[in-house]
Amino acid sequence: MHKEKNNFVQKFRIDLQNLGVRQGGVLLVHSSLKSLGRVPGGPETVVQGLLAAVGEHGTLLMPALTYESVRSDRPIFDVRSTPSCVGIISEHFRTRPGTLRSIHPTHSVSGVGPWATEILSPHIQDSTPCGPNSPFHRLRNYTGQILMLGCGLRPNTAIHAIEELSKPPYLFGSPLIYTLINELGETTQKEYLRHGFVNWQQRYDRIADILQEPALKSGSVRTANAFLIEAAELWEAVKSKLEQNPVYFVDRI
């Protein structure tokens, strides 16, 4: 099993670097484990492959969203234990020794690497999910990349940060007071303006119509279809499109 796992990690790393993942860079990963087929060692092997791809000087980030368990009837977020609801790889990464996590009741991000603390720690200052201090907003400042690994282009949370600038009619819902528990077990309460999306469906896959290589690359990573997005170019393209058409990235349902 050990040899098989190592072989997978090396081939996985090569696939990612062939796609364009930069050594020493900042990489935000959305992922689907099942898209990768049989993975010896499960999600830990995937994380090791991602870490190998960014290298020892790189920083790996993953959304650790909690909107399924942190709701209006239970508005409590514990940075130490509230589970991620966006995939097995994300949840495993959150629980690994040494992984840091930003404090936000519904849109936290986990990370490890030289820039992790600097990117994650300001998130608590925001009062919206993806405000100016969130990792989703600040990723572009670090020449960051976004990897959509086997999950298509739709679950790209970074686009929320761009939407928050233009405040399209579908975006915000009602505010709610949340209880936040930090790494030391200390409790505070804070009001956040939540995202709404009532009667609207996200269509973030439409970035494929406005981004071209090298800003958006696609390819295979093992058995998964993957997309690699340059965060700065994504920001400019989405911002421009929303200025032209505020509902370009949604459909009414």
Secondary structure per residue as TSV (DSSP state, phi and psi in degrees):
chain	resnum	aa	ss	phi	psi
A	1	M	-	360.0	-39.4
A	2	H	H	-60.8	-45.5
A	3	K	H	-65.0	-41.9
A	4	E	H	-62.8	-40.7
A	5	K	H	-64.8	-45.5
A	6	N	H	-62.1	-38.9
A	7	N	H	-63.3	-41.7
A	8	F	H	-63.1	-45.5
A	9	V	H	-58.4	-44.6
A	10	Q	H	-67.0	-42.6
A	11	K	H	-68.3	-37.9
A	12	F	H	-62.1	-46.5
A	13	R	H	-59.6	-44.1
A	14	I	H	-63.0	-43.5
A	15	D	H	-59.1	-43.9
A	16	L	H	-65.8	-42.5
A	17	Q	H	-71.6	-32.2
A	18	N	H	-64.9	-32.1
A	19	L	H	-70.4	-28.1
A	20	G	T	126.6	5.8
A	21	V	-	-62.6	130.3
A	22	R	-	-91.9	132.1
A	23	Q	T	-64.0	134.8
A	24	G	T	80.2	2.8
A	25	G	S	-91.8	-176.9
A	26	V	E	-109.6	121.2
A	27	L	E	-124.8	122.3
A	28	L	E	-101.6	124.7
A	29	V	E	-118.9	122.8
A	30	H	E	-100.1	139.2
A	31	S	E	-149.7	159.0
A	32	S	-	-132.3	116.4
A	33	L	S	-65.7	-41.8
A	34	K	G	-65.5	-23.1
A	35	S	G	-66.4	-19.1
A	36	L	G	-90.6	2.7
A	37	G	-	71.1	-148.4
A	38	R	-	-76.3	122.5
A	39	V	-	-118.2	109.1
A	40	P	T	-62.2	122.4
A	41	G	T	91.8	-5.1
A	42	G	T	66.4	-148.2
A	43	P	H	-61.3	-28.6
A	44	E	H	-62.6	-37.2
A	45	T	H	-64.2	-40.0
A	46	V	H	-63.5	-45.2
A	47	V	H	-61.1	-42.2
A	48	Q	H	-62.4	-37.8
A	49	G	H	-66.2	-40.5
A	50	L	H	-64.8	-42.5
A	51	L	H	-65.0	-37.4
A	52	A	H	-64.3	-35.7
A	53	A	H	-69.2	-40.7
A	54	V	H	-83.2	-20.0
A	55	G	-	80.1	172.4
A	56	E	T	-65.9	-21.2
A	57	H	T	-97.9	3.3
A	58	G	-	-94.1	164.0
A	59	T	E	-122.0	127.3
A	60	L	E	-107.5	128.4
A	61	L	E	-123.6	148.4
A	62	M	E	-142.6	138.7
A	63	P	E	-58.8	140.6
A	64	A	-	-127.2	55.6
A	65	L	-	-67.2	149.0
A	66	T	-	-133.0	22.0
A	67	Y	T	-65.4	-17.3
A	68	E	T	-76.7	-31.7
A	69	S	T	-106.5	-22.6
A	70	V	S	-102.1	97.3
A	71	R	B	-125.8	179.2
A	72	S	T	-63.7	-27.1
A	73	D	T	-86.9	-8.3
A	74	R	B	-150.7	71.8
A	75	P	-	-83.2	59.7
A	76	I	E	-124.7	126.7
A	77	F	E	-123.2	122.0
A	78	D	E	-111.2	112.4
A	79	V	T	-59.4	-22.3
A	80	R	T	-83.2	-27.6
A	81	S	T	-136.7	-16.4
A	82	T	-	-65.6	120.9
A	83	P	-	-73.8	150.9
A	84	S	-	-74.3	144.6
A	85	C	-	-113.9	18.4
A	86	V	S	-118.4	45.8
A	87	G	-	114.7	155.0
A	88	I	H	-65.4	-38.7
A	89	I	H	-65.9	-44.2
A	90	S	H	-60.0	-44.6
A	91	E	H	-68.3	-40.5
A	92	H	H	-63.3	-43.8
A	93	F	H	-59.9	-40.6
A	94	R	H	-58.7	-35.6
A	95	T	H	-91.5	-4.1
A	96	R	S	-68.8	143.6
A	97	P	T	-57.7	133.9
A	98	G	T	92.2	-11.9
A	99	T	-	-76.1	132.5
A	100	L	E	-96.5	163.7
A	101	R	E	-146.4	135.9
A	102	S	-	-74.4	156.0
A	103	I	-	-98.5	108.6
A	104	H	-	-156.6	136.0
A	105	P	S	-64.4	-31.6
A	106	T	S	-124.2	-21.2
A	107	H	-	-128.4	45.3
A	108	S	-	-71.5	162.1
A	109	V	E	-133.0	137.8
A	110	S	E	-99.9	153.9
A	111	G	E	-163.6	159.1
A	112	V	E	-147.7	144.7
A	113	G	S	129.0	174.9
A	114	P	T	-57.4	-31.5
A	115	W	T	-100.8	2.4
A	116	A	H	-60.4	-49.3
A	117	T	H	-60.6	-45.9
A	118	E	H	-64.1	-35.9
A	119	I	H	-78.2	-37.6
A	120	L	H	-87.7	-36.9
A	121	S	G	-64.2	-32.3
A	122	P	G	-71.2	-11.5
A	123	H	G	-57.3	-31.7
A	124	I	G	-63.4	-18.5
A	125	Q	G	-75.0	-18.6
A	126	D	-	-77.9	157.7
A	127	S	S	-122.2	13.1
A	128	T	S	-130.3	167.9
A	129	P	T	-62.2	-42.4
A	130	C	T	-130.6	50.8
A	131	G	-	-74.8	-171.4
A	132	P	T	-65.1	-17.9
A	133	N	T	-100.0	2.0
A	134	S	S	-79.8	152.5
A	135	P	H	-58.6	-32.3
A	136	F	H	-64.6	-36.9
A	137	H	H	-76.4	-41.3
A	138	R	H	-88.0	-7.8
A	139	L	G	-54.6	-38.7
A	140	R	G	-65.2	-25.6
A	141	N	G	-71.0	-13.7
A	142	Y	G	-109.8	20.9
A	143	T	T	51.1	41.4
A	144	G	-	-73.4	160.1
A	145	Q	E	-123.5	153.3
A	146	I	E	-119.3	123.6
A	147	L	E	-106.0	121.9
A	148	M	E	-102.9	100.6
A	149	L	E	-100.8	94.8
A	150	G	S	74.8	12.2
A	151	C	S	-121.2	9.8
A	152	G	-	73.1	-171.0
A	153	L	S	-97.6	-10.0
A	154	R	T	-69.2	-41.2
A	155	P	T	-83.3	48.6
A	156	N	-	-95.6	89.6
A	157	T	T	-61.7	-26.6
A	158	A	H	-59.0	-26.7
A	159	I	H	-65.0	-28.3
A	160	H	H	-57.0	-38.2
A	161	A	H	-62.7	-35.3
A	162	I	H	-75.0	-38.2
A	163	E	H	-61.7	-36.1
A	164	E	H	-63.0	-23.5
A	165	L	H	-71.1	-42.5
A	166	S	H	-92.1	-15.2
A	167	K	-	50.8	60.1
A	168	P	-	-62.9	160.9
A	169	P	T	-63.4	-21.6
A	170	Y	T	-89.1	-12.3
A	171	L	S	-74.0	-54.8
A	172	F	E	-96.5	141.6
A	173	G	E	-106.9	-144.0
A	174	S	E	-91.4	154.2
A	175	P	E	-75.5	160.6
A	176	L	E	-151.6	142.4
A	177	I	E	-89.6	124.8
A	178	Y	E	-110.3	152.0
A	179	T	E	-96.9	125.9
A	180	L	E	-113.9	133.5
A	181	I	E	-120.7	121.4
A	182	N	-	-89.6	-173.4
A	183	E	T	-61.4	-25.9
A	184	L	T	-91.2	0.9
A	185	G	-	83.3	8.7
A	186	E	-	-78.8	140.0
A	187	T	E	-111.6	134.1
A	188	T	E	-135.7	165.8
A	189	Q	E	-122.6	143.4
A	190	K	E	-151.5	143.4
A	191	E	E	-92.1	133.2
A	192	Y	E	-123.8	144.7
A	193	L	E	-87.3	120.6
A	194	R	E	-89.0	159.4
A	195	H	E	-76.9	147.6
A	196	G	-	-104.0	-76.2
A	197	F	-	60.8	29.6
A	198	V	T	-70.0	125.6
A	199	N	T	66.0	21.7
A	200	W	E	-130.7	144.7
A	201	Q	E	-115.9	131.5
A	202	Q	E	-68.5	138.1
A	203	R	-	-131.5	58.1
A	204	Y	G	-73.2	-8.5
A	205	D	G	-65.5	-14.5
A	206	R	G	-69.8	-6.7
A	207	I	G	-64.3	-20.4
A	208	A	G	-64.0	-20.8
A	209	D	G	-88.3	-12.1
A	210	I	T	-122.1	-7.1
A	211	L	-	-118.6	139.8
A	212	Q	-	-126.0	170.1
A	213	E	T	-61.8	145.6
A	214	P	T	-88.0	3.8
A	215	A	T	-67.8	-31.3
A	216	L	E	-134.3	118.0
A	217	K	E	-118.5	150.4
A	218	S	E	-132.5	153.0
A	219	G	E	178.5	-175.2
A	220	S	E	-100.7	135.4
A	221	V	E	-122.2	102.8
A	222	R	T	54.0	-124.9
A	223	T	T	-92.1	0.1
A	224	A	E	-90.4	142.5
A	225	N	E	-81.4	129.4
A	226	A	E	-129.4	152.4
A	227	F	E	-128.1	139.5
A	228	L	E	-121.2	124.0
A	229	I	E	-120.0	134.6
A	230	E	E	-83.0	121.0
A	231	A	H	-61.9	-40.8
A	232	A	H	-65.5	-42.7
A	233	E	H	-68.8	-37.3
A	234	L	H	-59.2	-45.4
A	235	W	H	-57.2	-51.0
A	236	E	H	-65.1	-41.8
A	237	A	H	-68.1	-43.7
A	238	V	H	-69.7	-42.3
A	239	K	H	-57.8	-45.4
A	240	S	H	-63.7	-42.6
A	241	K	H	-67.3	-39.3
A	242	L	H	-67.1	-31.1
A	243	E	H	-66.6	-33.4
A	244	Q	H	-78.1	-40.5
A	245	N	-	-147.6	99.8
A	246	P	T	-61.0	-19.2
A	247	V	T	-113.2	25.4
A	248	Y	T	-63.9	-34.1
A	249	F	T	-99.1	21.0
A	250	V	E	-141.3	159.3
A	251	D	E	-122.4	142.2
A	252	R	E	-76.5	138.5
A	253	I	-	-124.6	360.0
